């Protein structure tokens, strides 16, 4: 089974003026597609290396696979947490979980924004569900796969690679991050939290057997 570039749930111009059509199309068809191709190529090359028992090649190919698959996964999440009908604030269980983990929605918003803006080089800001402590955390992700809490499920991700914003916002990363709050689909973030919590309960029940 090969990786496939997902279709967006909205037109490229649907997020304007916060995310211009030109920027979104280049990001999706250009950069995300490149990670999909890289992931599939790494899988093919790993199969070839295994067939010829080339252990020396496998180390570098595993790094390539992790980089490209993680890029594909994070971008796939990114598109789904954006919506032309987004913005505002969450409610219900998601808001309660945010307030429990960060004290308030404003405190969470500030932390995620600062984590995203201050990534050194390329990376992501992310809201994740950590299943051991059953809490929400903010992660600062380097590239696509560095500085992660293992086992945590991404709920909301903010792409701060330059390719995500430079065409529209130039070097003003903070302005881009600020604009994204207007298109965050909190209902989808809430659904991801519900799935993550359910998975954690299921894993805990199996561990007790």
N, C-alpha and C positions, 0 to 999 in steps of 0.2 A: 504494500500500500504506500503510495507516494503522498507527499504533502501537497496541498492545493491552496492557492490564494483565495480567500473567502470573498464573496460579493458583499458590498456594503448594504445596509438596510435603508439607505437614503441616497439621494443624488449628491454628486460632488459639490454642488452649490447650496445644499440644504443648510449648511452650518454658517453661512455668511451672515453678518460681516465678521464674526468671530474667527472663522477659519475659511479662508477664501478657496474657491473651487480649484484654482490652479495649484495651490499648495497641497490641498487634499489629494488631488489626482496624482500628482508627482509622488507624494508620500506613499500612497496605496499601490499604484501601478508600477512605480519605479523601485522604491526602496524596500517595501514589504515583499514585493515579488522577488527581489534579489535574495532575500533570506530564504524564501521557499525553494528557489533554485539551489542555493547553497546547501540547504538541508538535504535535499534529494541527492545532490552530487556527493555529499559526505557519506550518505548511506551506501551508495554504489561503490565508492572507493573503499569503504570499510569491508564490504563483502569481498571485493577483489583482494584486499590485504589478508583477510582471513583465509581465502582460498590458497594463497601462496605462502601462508604462515609467516607473513612479514610483520613481526612484532614491533619493529622500529617505526614503521609507518603508522601503526595504530594509535600511538600516543597523540601525535599531531592531529590525526583525523578525528579523534574523540573530542578534542578541543574545538575543532571546526564544527562538529555536529552540535555540541552544547551551545555554541555561539549562535548558530543559524536557527536551530529549533527554538531556542529561547527567544530569539528575535521574532520568529514567526508567532509563537504563543502570545507574547506580550502585545504585539501589534493586533492580533486577532481580538484580544480582550479590549484594547484601546478603542477600536472601532465600535464595539458594542456598548461601551459606557458613554458614548457621545450620542446626542440626539438633537434634532432641530426643535424638539419639544422639551428639552432639558432645562437645567438651571434651578434656581431657588435653593431650597434646603430639603433634606430627607425628613421623613416622619416615621412613626411606628417603631418597630423593633430595631431598624437600622439606626435611627436617631438615638434610641435608648442605649444601644451598644456603643455608639460613638461617645455619648456623654459618660458612660460608665468607664470607658477606656482612656478618654482624654480630658474629662472634666466638663467640656462644653463643645458644641459644634464649632464655635469660633476658634477655640484652642486647637482643635483638630485641623481646621482649614489652614490656620497659620503654620502649623507644623508640616503639613503635607506640601504647602506652597514653598516653604523655606527649604525643605528636603529636596524638592524638585529643582528650584532655582540654583541651589548651591552645589549640585553634582559637579565634581571636578571632571571636565572633559565631557564624555558622552554617557548617557544613562537614562534613568527613569526615577520618578518618585512613585511610591505605591502604598496604597492602603491594603493590608493583608489580614487574614484571620489566622491566628496561631492556635492550633488545636490542642496543644498540651496544656497551656495556661487558659485556653478558651477566651482569648482576648483579641482585640484589634491592635495592630501595630502599624507604624509608618516605617517603610523601608526606603533606603537610598540605594538604588541599584546601579552598579558600575557596568558599562556596556549593556549586556542583556542578562548576564548570569553571575555577576560578582556581588558579594556582600549581602547574600540572601539568607534569611532564616529558613533552614531546611524544614520542609513539611508544611510551611505556611501557604495559604491559598490567596492569590491576588484577587482583590475585589474591585479595585479602582486603580488604574495606572495612568501616569502622565509621562508621555514621551518627551524627553528634553535633549535628544540628539539634535544637532543643528539642522539636519535635513527636515525635521518636523516643523520648524518655524521660521527658518532664516529667510525664505523667499518673501514672506509677508512681514515678519517682525524684525528682520535684520538681527542685530546682536541683543535686542531687548527681550531676553528670555523671560524676565519677570512680567512683561506686558502680555506675552503669549500665555503664560500660566494663569494670569489673572483673567484673561479672556475665556479660557476653557471652562471656568466655573459656570459660565452662561449656557453651556451645552451639555453638562453632566446629566446623564439619565439615572437619577437616584433610584427609580423603580427597578432598573436592571441591576444596579449595585446591591440593592436589597435582596433580589432573587439569588444573586451569587452568594451572599452571606447565608441565606437559608440553606442552600445546597452544601456549603462548606460546613455549617454547623451539623447538618444531618450526617455528613460523611464522618465527622469527628465522633459523633455518638456511635455510629456503626462500628468504627474501628475500635473504640473503647470496649464495646460489648464483645467483639471478637477476641480482644486481648484478655478479657476476663475468663474466657472459656478454658 
